[in-house]
């Protein structure tokens, strides 16, 4: 691991990340698409605006569903998961 790099887990796979990246930027960089599907139609989606306006980047981050990955800075050990279908209610 390079100086200043950290490790995050994307769908359980260890990925090197730069501390200035967002969770969405890491997922886009490694080419993991789609990042979610819509709850109603199941249509594939991926980060789009990268500034928190469009909500296409919703992912499960550290066990919390529907987080805006483009606004979430990475941190050591973060768990980023793609989100398919509707969120489960607990």
Secondary structure, DSSP 8 states (H G I E B T S, - for coil): --TTEEEEEETTEEEEEETT-BHHHHHHHHT----EE-TTT--EE---SSSSSS-TTEEEETTEEEEEGGG-B--TT-EEE-B-SS----
